[in-house]
Amino acid sequence: MYEPGSVLAGKYRVEGVLGRGGMGVVVAAEHLELRVPVALKFLGERYASRSDVVERFLREARAAAQLRSEHACRVSDVARLETGVPYIVMERLVGRDLSRVLREDGPLEVAMLASYIVQACDAIGEAHAAGIIHRDLKPGNLFVTQRRDGSALIKVLDFGVAKLQSEQDHAITSNRAVIGSPNYMAPEQLRSARSADPRSDIWSLGVILHQLVSGRPPFEGETVADLAIKVATEPLPPLAGVPAEYAAIVARCLEKPPDRRFQSVAELAAALAPLAAAAPRFASQPVPTITADLTAPTETTLRGAASAMTVRAARPPRRPLVIVMAAAIVIGVGAGVMLSRGGGDDPPAAGVATQPIAPMTVIVPADAAAVTASPPDAPQLAAPAPPPPVKHVRPPAKHAPPPARPAAQDIGASRI
């Protein structure tokens, strides 16, 4: 059903599968009428026959579509295939999620990570206000892309969909995407999914803040039961090599009683804001976006645009350079005339009158070889009478200049 080239719902042409999980599959597609790229998320077929799960999927997806924060992944459509399988149409993003950033680049700088979480809090706060609890916040659901100006932009993925978790299945298996990600779950969520509230999402953000600067989540276990015991009883491992205020923020996010944590993501964002202020605005060198997509350009596009800009900056137009060189030679030999091509379409130099000037004729000796062979102090060869004087042109010098060398003539010819 998800083969490249196949058309789904009569309007989306599949380009390929982006990923699979315990909950379903995400494919890249193009809207046939609008001709814009989209991402389609389908509920797994084993859940498509469960009316309660399907209804929750559609209800939560509709709620997510109401979010207006630029940091929430946009949802543009929610519907069903002819087979009854529900799907969500989302914007297709270009970039990397934070789990991949950690895997490929290593731990993040405190300031940059703080700025990322402050951005994420904007979307999460809007969701909380709408009654949506994410329940599956983790590095893989925080996506780093770029704005048009190249500045880093965080997108929060999977709003509401994480509520599809099975409240009975707590084994760490390939199905953990359905129940959430245990390593990022608050103690109350590990005990019962129904106990989760907005402060459970704050715990998850605290785990992210800890892991992305240390390289590992604060609590790990081979089974959910083992993990739950450690989360409930063991003290928080200390963070080394980070500012004291950052470590204090993480510790407050990971307080075991919910009422001792930050009580809203707005409070968390306010605490992180001073640290985030030190982060550079651009995660990478900003370049113009040259793409039809509504998202940031691909790495190839960025590199190509930057290369093109470098080439253009390093290779100025030849014509002005040649004009300057020719003018310098003419001035050096004391010539009192201006070199011009026909109608003289070059812009005037600073301080030169802009009134139209009649074309001038440059007199060249008939015997160029004789000029070349003449010594510097040889008398000037006879030349035809000069043309009538032209206004705004400096009169000839009292003494005739030495003969022009062939090199000057070559440079003049190169102005063509």
Secondary structure, DSSP 8 states (H G I E B T S, - for coil): ---TT-EETTTEEEEEEEEE-SSEEEEEEEETTT--EEEEEEE-HHHHT-HHHHHHHHHHHHHHHT---TTB--EEEEEE-TTS-EEEEEE---SEEHHHHHHHH-S--HHHHHHHHHHHHHHHHHHHHTT------SGGGEEEEE-TTS-EEEEE--TTGGGG--SS----STTHHHH--GGG--HHHHH-GGG--HHHHHHHHHHHHHHHHHSS-S---SSHHHHHHHHHHS------SS-HHHHHHHHHHT-SSGGGS-SSHHHHHHHHHHHHTTS-S-SS-------SSSS---HHHHHHHHHHHHHHHHS--HHHHHHHHHHHHHHHTT--S----TT--S---TT---S----------S-HHHHHHS-TTS------------TTS----SS------HHHHHHHHTT-
